């Protein structure tokens, strides 16, 4: 049986999940993060291109892995203009510590995300820190009420005819992993997170999105994953 709670534009559904064992070695040296998107197709989970344009009702989840120990915080600006902390939280998992070389599913509990809300781009912010953020004064929170948000609903996902995929997937090249633009309104985060993020390098390896820092992280970084849907 599937139980459901709602995260404004994105729904959270009970399914299955936990931390996964290491599957292959991550390149050593600079701090490196891997992020991939999976969609439930029938009874099976399949990795899909980060730029895939999703449909209403699609069920998705993320896989995440680093080559360093740290802490992970995930917040979403949905297409209705609301911010929600996706992880850690009770429904999606409260243990947000990450260990080098281990692969995690996000959510880490028996939950998945269900696509809902107006067409556009969900902006999912990933804040990764080598040190735990101060729990006495959480550094990643929804933007206070009264502060206008700018969901990416004025831009509609479109298939990129220049991107050819054998399986006929509809790919939007503006979706996927991105550097947070300067001046963009984001959930409250340590000031150094934005500055540290300017040094990040973004790459693609098949359907995985890769983020690399030329030197070991001395503090938190933040970047965004644009999730396109109709």
C-alpha positions in Angstrom: 0.0 0.0 0.0 1.3 3.5 -0.8 0.7 6.3 1.6 1.0 9.9 0.6 1.9 13.3 2.1 2.3 16.5 0.1 5.2 18.8 -0.4 3.3 21.6 -2.2 4.2 21.1 -5.9 6.0 17.8 -5.2 4.4 14.9 -3.4 6.2 12.3 -1.2 5.2 8.7 -1.5 6.1 5.8 0.6 8.2 3.2 -1.3 11.6 1.6 -0.4 15.1 2.9 0.2 18.3 3.0 2.3 21.9 3.7 1.9 23.5 1.5 -0.8 26.9 -0.1 -0.7 29.7 1.3 -2.9 29.3 0.2 -6.5 32.5 1.6 -8.0 35.5 3.7 -7.0 35.1 7.5 -7.4 38.1 9.3 -8.8 40.4 10.4 -6.0 42.0 13.8 -5.5 39.7 16.8 -5.7 36.4 16.5 -3.8 33.9 15.1 -6.2 30.1 14.5 -6.1 27.9 12.4 -8.3 24.2 12.9 -8.8 21.7 10.9 -10.9 18.0 10.8 -11.4 15.8 7.7 -11.4 12.2 7.2 -12.6 9.9 4.4 -11.6 8.9 2.6 -14.8 6.4 -0.2 -14.1 7.9 -2.0 -11.1 11.5 -1.1 -11.9 13.6 2.0 -11.2 15.6 3.2 -14.2 18.3 5.9 -14.4 17.3 8.6 -16.8 19.0 11.6 -18.4 19.0 14.6 -15.9 17.3 16.7 -18.6 14.4 14.3 -19.2 11.0 16.2 -19.3 8.8 14.4 -16.8 5.0 14.0 -16.7 2.5 14.7 -14.0 2.4 11.7 -11.6 5.9 10.4 -12.5 7.7 9.0 -9.4 11.4 9.9 -9.1 14.3 9.7 -6.7 17.9 10.7 -6.7 21.2 8.8 -6.1 24.1 10.7 -4.6 27.7 9.8 -3.8 30.9 11.6 -2.9 34.6 10.8 -2.4 34.6 12.7 1.0 32.7 12.6 4.3 30.2 15.3 5.0 26.6 16.4 5.4 23.8 16.8 2.8 20.8 19.2 2.8 18.3 19.4 0.0 15.7 22.1 -0.5 13.1 22.6 -3.3 11.6 25.7 -4.9 8.5 24.2 -6.6 6.6 25.6 -9.6 3.9 26.9 -7.2 6.5 29.3 -5.7 6.9 27.5 -2.4 10.1 26.4 -0.7 10.3 23.1 1.2 13.2 21.3 2.9 13.2 17.9 1.2 16.0 16.4 3.2 16.6 15.8 6.0 13.1 15.6 7.4 11.0 12.9 9.0 9.4 11.5 5.8 12.6 11.4 3.7 15.2 10.6 6.3 16.8 12.5 9.2 20.3 11.1 9.1 22.0 13.3 6.5 25.6 12.3 7.2 27.3 11.1 4.0 30.4 8.8 3.9 33.0 8.7 1.3 32.4 6.1 -1.5 28.9 5.1 -0.4 25.9 5.6 -2.7 22.7 7.0 -1.1 19.2 7.2 -2.4 17.4 10.5 -1.7 15.0 10.0 0.0 16.8 7.6 2.2 13.6 6.3 3.8 10.7 4.4 2.3 9.6 7.4 0.2 9.8 8.7 -3.4 8.9 12.0 -5.0 5.8 12.3 -7.2 5.7 15.1 -9.8 2.8 17.5 -9.3 2.0 21.2 -9.7 2.2 23.7 -12.6 4.4 22.9 -15.6 7.9 24.3 -15.4 11.1 23.6 -13.5 11.4 22.5 -9.9 14.6 24.0 -8.6 16.2 21.5 -6.2 19.1 23.0 -4.2 21.8 20.7 -3.0 23.9 22.0 -0.1 26.9 19.8 0.7 29.2 20.6 3.6 32.4 18.8 4.9 31.2 19.9 8.4 27.8 19.7 10.0 25.9 22.9 10.0 25.0 24.5 13.3 21.8 22.7 14.5 21.2 25.4 17.1 20.6 27.9 14.2 19.8 25.8 11.1 21.5 27.4 8.1 19.2 26.0 5.4 15.5 27.1 5.8 12.6 28.1 3.7 12.7 31.8 2.7 10.7 33.9 5.2 7.1 34.6 4.4 6.6 37.8 2.5 9.8 37.4 0.5 8.8 36.9 -3.2 10.0 33.8 -4.9 10.6 33.3 -8.6 9.7 29.7 -9.7 10.7 28.8 -13.2 7.2 28.6 -14.6 7.5 31.4 -17.1 9.9 29.0 -18.9 8.3 25.9 -20.3 10.3 22.7 -20.8 11.0 22.0 -24.5 12.5 19.0 -26.3 15.9 19.8 -27.7 15.9 18.5 -31.2 19.7 18.6 -31.2 19.9 16.0 -28.5 19.4 12.5 -29.9 18.6 9.5 -27.7 18.0 6.0 -28.9 15.1 5.5 -26.5 13.3 8.5 -27.8 13.4 10.5 -24.6 12.4 14.1 -24.6 15.4 16.0 -23.3 15.6 19.7 -22.2 19.2 20.9 -22.3 18.4 23.7 -19.8 17.4 21.2 -17.1 19.8 19.2 -14.9 22.6 20.2 -12.7 23.5 24.0 -12.7 25.6 26.5 -10.9 23.4 28.8 -8.8 23.3 32.2 -10.8 24.7 35.2 -8.9 21.9 37.2 -7.3 19.4 34.3 -7.5 17.1 34.1 -4.5 17.8 30.8 -2.7 17.0 29.2 0.7 19.0 30.8 3.5 22.5 29.3 3.5 25.9 30.1 4.9 27.4 33.1 3.0 30.5 31.1 2.1 28.5 28.4 0.4 27.7 30.7 -2.6 31.3 31.9 -2.9 32.8 28.4 -2.6 30.4 27.2 -5.3 32.0 29.5 -7.9 35.0 27.2 -8.1 32.9 24.1 -8.9 33.3 22.2 -12.2 30.2 20.6 -13.8 30.5 17.5 -16.1 28.4 14.7 -17.5 29.2 11.0 -17.5 26.5 9.1 -19.4 23.3 9.8 -17.3 25.2 11.0 -14.2 25.9 14.6 -13.4 29.3 15.2 -11.8 30.4 18.1 -9.6 34.1 18.5 -8.9 36.1 21.0 -6.7 39.7 21.6 -7.9 40.8 21.5 -4.2 39.3 19.8 -1.1 36.3 21.7 0.2 37.0 23.8 3.2 33.3 24.8 3.7 29.8 24.2 2.3 28.9 24.6 -1.3 25.4 24.9 -3.0 24.3 24.1 -6.5 20.9 23.4 -8.1 19.2 20.7 -10.1 16.5 21.9 -12.4 13.8 19.2 -12.7 11.7 19.8 -15.8 8.1 18.6 -16.1 4.9 19.2 -18.0 
